[in-house]
Amino acid sequence: MARITVEDCLETVGNHNRFSLIHLAVERIRQHRQGEPFLVPGKNKEIVMTLREIAAGEVTFDNIFELPEERKTLEAERAAAQESEAATESS
């Protein structure tokens, strides 16, 4: 996999402001430490994976706070589908 650079992330963030990039990365790392999965494949350390997410455009200032909610919604839908399947099988 290609090396990730801060410049790659700054291009994606768009404002070429390293301070803003740091804030975005810190918030995403907090989410990872609370159990959020990474949105890109890889086996790097937490900060590198977070920068990869930002460079790939998966994590932005527009969606950073929506990502945990999306995961919760998907988990709820999966749980409901499993309950529905279990009820159908037991009938």
TIDOLUM-405901 format. One record per residue (C-alpha): residue in three letters; x, y, z. Coordinates in pm, whole numbers, plus 32768, in hexadecimal, padded with zeros to 4 digits. Layout:
<fidrens>
[fidren 'ALA',[X,Y,Z]]
...
</fidrens>
This chain:
<fidrens>
[fidren 'MET',[8000,8000,8000]]
[fidren 'ALA',[8080,815B,7FAD]]
[fidren 'ARG',[8103,8239,80BF]]
[fidren 'ILE',[8011,8336,814C]]
[fidren 'THR',[807E,849F,8169]]
[fidren 'VAL',[7FF0,85CD,8218]]
[fidren 'GLU',[7FDB,8674,80C4]]
[fidren 'ASP',[7EEE,8562,804D]]
[fidren 'CYS',[7E0D,85AC,8174]]
[fidren 'LEU',[7E21,8724,8149]]
[fidren 'GLU',[7DB4,8703,7FDE]]
[fidren 'THR',[7C83,8641,804E]]
[fidren 'VAL',[7C32,8728,8171]]
[fidren 'GLY',[7C49,8843,8079]]
[fidren 'ASN',[7CB0,896A,814A]]
[fidren 'HIS',[7E23,8914,8165]]
[fidren 'ASN',[7E13,895E,82D8]]
[fidren 'ARG',[7EE0,8869,83A8]]
[fidren 'PHE',[7E34,88DD,84E7]]
[fidren 'SER',[7CE0,8876,845D]]
[fidren 'LEU',[7D6C,872B,83E6]]
[fidren 'ILE',[7DEC,86E1,8544]]
[fidren 'HIS',[7C97,8728,85DB]]
[fidren 'LEU',[7BEE,8643,84E0]]
[fidren 'ALA',[7CE9,852C,851E]]
[fidren 'VAL',[7CD0,854B,869A]]
[fidren 'GLU',[7B55,8534,8692]]
[fidren 'ARG',[7B64,8400,85B4]]
[fidren 'ILE',[7C66,835B,8697]]
[fidren 'ARG',[7B7B,8398,87BD]]
[fidren 'GLN',[7A6D,82E4,86FB]]
[fidren 'HIS',[7B56,81BE,86B4]]
[fidren 'ARG',[7BA9,81A3,8825]]
[fidren 'GLN',[7A33,818E,886C]]
[fidren 'GLY',[7A13,8065,8781]]
[fidren 'GLU',[79D9,80FD,862A]]
[fidren 'PRO',[7A68,8022,8516]]
[fidren 'PHE',[7B5C,80A5,8413]]
[fidren 'LEU',[7AC0,80FC,82C3]]
[fidren 'VAL',[7BEF,8099,81F5]]
[fidren 'PRO',[7CA9,7F4E,81ED]]
[fidren 'GLY',[7DFF,7F34,828A]]
[fidren 'LYS',[7EC7,7EC7,83B7]]
[fidren 'ASN',[7F7B,8005,8416]]
[fidren 'LYS',[7F79,80C0,855D]]
[fidren 'GLU',[7E48,818A,85BE]]
[fidren 'ILE',[7EC9,82DD,8547]]
[fidren 'VAL',[7F39,8259,83F6]]
[fidren 'MET',[7DEB,81AC,83BF]]
[fidren 'THR',[7D36,82EC,841F]]
[fidren 'LEU',[7E05,83B6,8328]]
[fidren 'ARG',[7DB9,82B0,821E]]
[fidren 'GLU',[7C45,82DE,8263]]
[fidren 'ILE',[7C68,8456,823F]]
[fidren 'ALA',[7D3A,8440,8101]]
[fidren 'ALA',[7C3D,834E,8069]]
[fidren 'GLY',[7B26,8446,80AC]]
[fidren 'GLU',[7A6D,8358,8195]]
[fidren 'VAL',[7A8F,8446,82BE]]
[fidren 'THR',[7A44,85B7,828E]]
[fidren 'PHE',[79D8,86DE,8361]]
[fidren 'ASP',[787B,86AE,82D1]]
[fidren 'ASN',[7852,8544,8341]]
[fidren 'ILE',[7937,8519,846F]]
[fidren 'PHE',[781D,8524,856E]]
[fidren 'GLU',[772D,845C,8496]]
[fidren 'LEU',[7812,832C,8476]]
[fidren 'PRO',[77C2,8298,85CF]]
[fidren 'GLU',[764E,82CC,8591]]
[fidren 'GLU',[7661,821A,8443]]
[fidren 'ARG',[7708,80EF,84E9]]
[fidren 'LYS',[75FE,80E4,85F9]]
[fidren 'THR',[74EB,80EE,84F2]]
[fidren 'LEU',[758D,7FD2,842C]]
[fidren 'GLU',[75B9,7F00,8566]]
[fidren 'ALA',[744C,7F38,85C5]]
[fidren 'GLU',[73DA,7ED1,8469]]
[fidren 'ARG',[74B0,7D96,8476]]
[fidren 'ALA',[742A,7D3B,85CE]]
[fidren 'ALA',[72C4,7D6A,8556]]
[fidren 'ALA',[7307,7C91,8424]]
[fidren 'GLN',[73A0,7B7F,84FD]]
[fidren 'GLU',[7277,7B89,85EA]]
[fidren 'SER',[718D,7B73,84C0]]
[fidren 'GLU',[724A,7A46,8436]]
[fidren 'ALA',[724B,799C,8589]]
[fidren 'ALA',[70D3,79D2,85AE]]
[fidren 'THR',[7097,7948,8450]]
[fidren 'GLU',[716E,7814,8491]]
[fidren 'SER',[70C1,77C5,85DB]]
[fidren 'SER',[6F67,77DC,853D]]
</fidrens>
